[in-house]
Amino acid sequence: MRFGKAPFLCGIGLLAVPASAWGQDAGVRPSSEAQAAAANAIGDIIVTANRREERLQTVPTAITAVRGSTLQQSGINNLRDLTQIAPGLTLTRASNAYQPFIRGVGTRNSSVGDEPNVSVYVDGVYQPEMAATAVDLVGIERIEVLRGPQGTLFGRNATGGLINVITADPSYETQGTIFASYGRFNEATGKLYVTTGLADNVAVNLSAFGTRTDGYLRDVVRNKRVGGRDGFLFRGKLLLEPTEDARIILALSYSDVTDPSNEYRNAYTGNTSGRTVAGAVIPTAPWRVTMTAEPDIGSKQFNASLRTSFDLGGTVLETTSGYQSTRSRNSQTDDDFTSADILRIPSRNHSDYFSQEVRLLSSDGGPFKWIVGGYAFIGKGKFDQILLVSRGAVTQRSEGSQKTRSFSGFGEGTLEFSPGWFLLAGARYTTDLRIFNGRSFTGAGALISSVSDARKRSNAPTYRASLRRDFGATNVYASYSRGFKSGTYNSGAVSRNVVRPEKLDAYEIGIKSNPLSTLQTNLSVFHYDYRDIQLTGRDPVSSLTVLTNAARARINGAELEVTFAPTSALRLSGNVAYLDARYKSFPAAQVFNPIRDAAGNPTLTGNVGSIQDVSGNRMFRAPEWTFSLNADYTVETGAGDFGINGNFFRSSRFYFDTNNRTYQPAYNRLNGELSFTPADSNIRLALFGRNLTNAVVYGWITQTANGDGASYLEPRTYGVSALYKF
């Protein structure tokens, strides 16, 4: 049999569109007529949170799922903008990568060889390099944001949750889209997607993306726009179905992105050691910067994956193989954020990783569903060079690499032990080996320190269990899960110091309901116990990254997602999230505080590093409140369809350091689009605006001995776009 099609719901339940099925049990039936009626009116979505296709409303996990067209209409062009529609999600920049935080859990370490504890997957393949998150979205079928530990089935470093990007699989029918846009700052973007069948059992597709912009930052010394972004992506897939029971997909992609905007920083509140240098220019206004040397931040990445599925009769054998090679440059990071030449840190790094997963899962449709499998992850990340350039002279050069050897086995089952009652239980065991090598030299070439073949092994089980009651139009669940991230070395510092593994125990109750055929509401309430949290700071002398463990944190919160479709022309969706994330015990945090004069007043000439008890402080990048509202309205006329889409997002204050000194103030962000589709036409024209409130949103605030540096996300932008379907 050939794998069929299944409807899925965009966004938080917006529009039903066809989605290519993957795996078995694609047509999971609603458990009652009431639930089926609700699904037909609001729309339905099929997600793969349990490594098989299931209805969103029956999965005992907090999930936000968004379709590709909704992302575009809401002004969401990359993973970072998912913050506006996924509750509990915060993404900020680090060098050339976006760092996801879900419910206060995430990492700010960008050291090569380390990995984030909120995982990113593309078509089921784990993306270990954070540079993978910097590529714009093209050829996207949907994105799923899973909140809470997902370490049983997805495994690697999914302590806080994961972002699952599903790109479109090839179709036997020839079709495609061409998209082009032009906007403020000379931002020009083009996207292409095309798919076709080559034979009765062979199909291919191609996705292409390209963009360039002059940059939205103004260098006040050089008097020009800086931080311009240039990039392109090519992705191709080949689908083979040699028999009715076999499906094979080969995918290849290559991207090259240059985006130095995050390394253009100015002095947050004016605090910088640049004040001690005569003639130094110190801009402090938003989007106004200057640097000693212009940074060059970018990465080239090649990905290859092979997915297979074989129906064995009652069971399905699936395999996923992945390879990722990344070459990144991160040159001329300016540590004082001014025109003064005090300290610069150029660097280059590369990595190569291979992963292999094999899964065997049931497909007979009985009361017991199960899945078992094994996973291997092998690779190496290396800093080819990190330089410390102090006042124009190289004072230190270092290099470091970290190899990873990880193997795990897992299994999970769901039993309907009584009509409407479902019990899920699963476990995974992981063994990780980290191997570190590094050397550092003086500027003259003399050896300072050397570490050879330092090893750290971390072994741990992860598990989860849930109980779900299906009432028809409403599902209620309670769950427990454990997340785990292995111990790791800091590849940016030549030291045998290694951080302990971190663990998170999560407790959650949730309600997923369709009380009316026009209304869908999902509510989750959770509590986390988080131990041995891996954190990064800066060395007060060298300004290189320092990796440490925080003792303990506790996180409490609640999230509500609502979709309302009163008419076929109007869709409203929104969410509100509350988060209380605090360090329960952190008596020895490394922090920076401003230098003060004899009278106790800040001199704004830099910071002093110290050890401080920050127990009770809020965790960084964890806003207490977030709110989002999306509206999509279509007016049909004889001339064509007029569309109005708006997305409003509000975030309360959140912090960028453990001592809660530097912070992002509360802000509102509004995106909008006006579109027109002429009658009997395949063309869609639109006017769009992003950040129409011109909110000042920091991409990152860095604390070092030389001061506090702030980078900025885009100001108000606007433009025109055209989309052609064939």
Order of alpha helices (4+ residues) and beta strands (2+ residues): beta-beta-alpha-beta-beta-beta-alpha-beta-beta-beta-beta-beta-beta-beta-beta-beta-beta-beta-beta-beta-beta-beta-beta-beta-beta-beta-beta-beta-beta-beta-beta-beta-beta-beta-beta-beta-beta-beta-beta-beta-beta-beta-beta-beta-beta-beta-beta-beta
